[in-house]
Each structure stands twice: as structure tokens, then as C-alpha cells.
Amino acid sequence: MQGSPFSPRLATPAARGIMGAMEGEERERRCPACGAGLPADRVGERCPACARAPGGPPPIPFDAPRLAGFFPALWQTWRDSLFSPNTFFRRIPSAETAAWPLTYAALFTLVGMLAFVAQQPLLRGILAVLPLPVRLRGEFLQLTPEAEVLLVVLSPLLGLSLAVAAAAVLHGLLALVTGARPEFRVTLRAVCYAFGTLVLLLVPLAGPALNLVAWLALWSIGLARAHAAALWQGAFAVLLPAVAGCGLTIALWLFVVAALLRGTPR
């Protein structure tokens, strides 16, 4: 109505002030990240839809994949974690959920295992043309069809187990250098969202080496940024068990070689 006191042009200053306050209250009751409505008794708390904390960084897409859609959220999370890790992993503490990060780790473990199994024919072809001594040493990399199926079926469970075990070890090592927050979930979420490097196993032959380097680097960056720690602290937590594992492997290999040489007739 032309003479209505609530017309934007004719409203008195007092009426405009009331309208502005009502609009501001309505905006406060909606999440600034996803736009979901917030119950009146939960204003100032985490959003129940995307788990964003008030005033916190934007949520990670795969923390609430129903908002953008499962596959768009999966793609955005994978892209941001690999190509913008410094920004991405600072958003790790923005939510409390661990279910979707664990799902992310299980999915990419399945992708990596499928890539490894798919390259078995290529590996067999390469070994077939190599000299016999080299061929015999490489036989342990070849899988039977039954083993391939079993690994693919169990790969999500293996990924979940690896994520939890790695997070426990890394969290303890971070605590040694005072780089860990009290929340174990922050470490677990950072570890899970670094599983995206397993797509590098799709690269023939060089995939495992590329994945190992990328995984260690992403874990180092991710833990440091998620815990607001120095980069050397994240690298210490990641590289210490890696170096120790390599040392044990080399020691075991030398022990086996020495045992074989002792058993060789002269």
C-alpha cells in the first residue's frame, strides 16, 4: 500500500529500525556457511547441518556431503586437500564429525587397491621378460585371483584400521614435541583427509613411490596446519616412524641375506 508505514520509502526511522532488527535476527538464525535454519535455542552453537562453529572457517565439503551432493563434495574435498593443503587442513578443527572422514579414507583405500590389482597383468608381463633371478625376486608382488578379490573386498576395512592406527601413533608423537591439541579427532580427521594421495597408485609402475612421497608430505603439512603447529613438528611425527620402519626393513633384509649366505655350500 502506498501509505503503509512499512513501505521502505515511507517508513519512519523507528519503523525502519524495527525492520532492520527483525532482519538481523533472522540472519542470525541461519548458518552463514550452508544457510540452514538454526533453532532459537541453538543460536551461537555449531550448525546441526554442516557442523560449522560460530565464526569458524567454512566447513569441509565432505563433512556434510548432503549439502552439495556426495560426488561434488568428494571432488571438492579431494581437490582442496591435494592442491591447497595449507588452507584446507586449517579447516580440519571446524567440525567434530569423524564418520565422513573415515568414509573418505575407506573410499580412497578401495580406489588404491583397485588400481594395484588392475596393474597385476602389466606387472606379470614385465616380470616375464626379465632374467630369472630378477623374476624370482619379484614374484612376491604377484597376486593370485583369489588374493586380488580378497584384498579388494577387505580394502575399506584395511583403510579404516590404518587411519585409526596411524592417527594414534602420530598424535602421540606430536604430543612429544607439544604440537598436538587435546582433541584426538583433529589428528584423525587430518590423517583421513590425506588418503586422497592413493589415486597416484593409478600411475603405472611409479604409482607406489609417488604415493609414498605425496602421502608423507601431505600428512606432515596436514598435521601441522590442523594443530596450528610448526611444520617441523608435523614432519617429525610423520618421518620418525617412516625412517624407523625403513631401518627395520633394511635390517631384516640384511639378516635374511646373511642367513642365506651362511646356508650356501662353498
N, C-alpha and C positions, 0 to 999 in steps of 0.2 A: 504494500500500500504506500501511496506517495507520502502520506502524512504520518506513517508509522514511526514511533520513536526509535525502533530498532533498525531503521534504514541506515546503511553505512554513512550516507551523506547527511541525514537529518538528526542522527542520534546525538544526544548531549554528551559532553565529556564524561559524565558519570556513567551513562549507559555504555559508552564505548569501553570504559574501564572494566565494567562488569563483564561485557562480552569477551574482552581480552583475557580476563582471569579465567573465564569458563573454558576458552580455547586452550590456554596454557595448562589447565588441569587435565583436559582431555589428552593433550600431548604427553603429559607425564604418565598417563595410564597406558601408554603404548610403548613397546620396546623400540628404541631408535635403530636397532640393527635389523630386525625382521618384521617390525610393525605389528606383532601380536599384541592383543589386548592383555593388560595386566590387571588382575583383581585388585580391588581397592585396598585389601589388607596385605598385598604383596608389593606395593609400590616401594621402590628402593631396594628390592631384593633381586636375585637372579631371575632372568626371564625364564618361565617354565617351558617355552618353546625352543629357544636356541641356547639357553644357559649362559647368556652374556651377563656379566656382572655390571652393576651401575657404573657408568663412567669408564668401563674397561675397554680393551681393544675389540674390534669386530670378531665374531666367532669364527672358528674354522668351519668351512662348509660341511665337511663330513661329520662334524659333531651333531648336526641336525639335518641329515640328508633329505628329509621330507619337505623342507622349505624350498630348495632349488631343484629337487629331483635327485634320485640316487646316483645316476651316472654323471650328470653335470657336477654334483658335489664331489664325486670321486675324482673326476678330471681336474677340477679346480684345486682340490687339496693336493693331488699328486704334482701338478704344475708348480704351485706355490712352494711346496716343500723342497722340491729339487732345484728350482731356478731362483727362488727368493728366500733362501733358508734363514738369513739374518732377520728378516721381517716376520716370516711365517712362525718360527719357533718362539718368538716373543709372545705370540698369541696363545701358546700352549696353556698357561695358567688361567685362561679366560673361562674355562668350563670345568666341571667336575666329572663329567661322564668318562668312563673307560670302556664301555661296551662297544661304541662305534670305532674308537682307535684300535681295539683288539680285532674287530671285524676287518678293518683296513689291513692290519698285519697278516691276518689269515688269508685274505684275498690275494695279496701280492706274493705270499708264500706259494699259493696254488699256481699263480702265473709263472713264478720262477721254476717250480718243479715241472710244469708242463713244458716250459722251454728246454729244460735239461733233458727230459725224456724225448722230446721231438728231435733233439740233435744226436740221439744214440745211433741212428743209421749212418750219419756223417762220421761219427767217431769210429764206427766199425770199418767204414771204407778207408779211412786214413790209416788205421792200425794194420789193415790187410796188406798194405803196400810197404810197410816199414820192415826193417830187419827183424828176425825172430827174437833176439834178446830184448829189443825195444818193445816189440809186440807183447811179449810175456809180462813186462813190467806195467804195461798199460791195460792189461786185462781186468784189473780191479775196477776200472772206470766203466766197464760194460755191464749192463743190467739184463737180466732175463725178463721176458714179457711179464711174468708174474710179479717180479720185483718192481717193474715200472708201474703196474696198476696199483700195487700196494702203496708205493710212495706217493702217487697222485692222490689216492683216497685219504691217506693219513697226513698229507701236507698241511691242511689247515690246523690240525691239532699240533703238528710239529712247530708251526709258526707261532701259535699261542704259547706253547711251552718255552720256546726260545725267547719270545718277547718278555715273558714274566721273569725267567731266569736271568736274562741279560740286564733287565731293569734292576733286579735285586743286587746284582754284582756292581753295576755302575753307580747305583745310589750309595752303596757302602763306600766305594772308592771316592766318590765326590765328597762324602762326609769327612774323609780323612784330610782333605785339603780345604775344609769349610766352604765347599761350594754348593752344598745341597740345601734346599729348602726342607722344612719339616714334612711337606706333603710328598709321599711316595708316588702319588698319582701323577705328579708333574713329570717325574722321570719316566714312568710307564708310558704316558702319552707321547713323550718325546721319542722314546725308543720305537713305539709302534708306528709313528708317522714317518720314521726313517726307512721303513720297509719298502718304500717306493723304488729304491735303487735296484730291487730284484728284477725289474724289467730289463736291466742290462744283460741278464742271462739269455736274452733273445739274440744277442750278438754271437755269431758262430765262433767257437773256439776261444776267443778272447773274453767272452762274457764273464766267466767266473773271476778273472783277475780284475776286470773293470769294476765289477760289482763290489769286490772286496775293498778296493781303494775308495770308491764312492761311499760305501756304507760306513767305513771308519771315519771318513771326513764329515759325512752328514751327522753321524752320531756325536762327533766332537763339537760341531757347531750347534747342533740342536740342544744338547745338554747345557752348554754354556749359555745360550740365549734364553732357554726356558727357565733356568735357575738364576738368571741375572748374574752369572759368574764370569770370570775371566776365561778367555779361550783356552789358555794353557791348562786350566783346571778340567775342562771338558776333555781336552786331548789326553791329559794324564789318565783320567778314568777309563778312556776307551783304549788307549795304546798299551797301557800296562798289562792287561790280560792278553792282548793280542801278541805282544812281544813274548810274554811268558809262555803262551801257547805255542808260538813258533819255536822257542827254545826247547820246550819239552818234546816237540815233534822231531826236531833235529837230533836231540839226544837219543830218542827212541830209535830213529833210523840208523844212527851210528852203532847203537847196541845190536840191532838186528844184523847189520853188515859184519860187525866183529864176530858175532856168533856164527854166521855163515862161513866166514873165512877160517875160523877155528875148526869147523867141521869139514873143510875141504881137504882131501888127501893130497899129500905132497909127492 
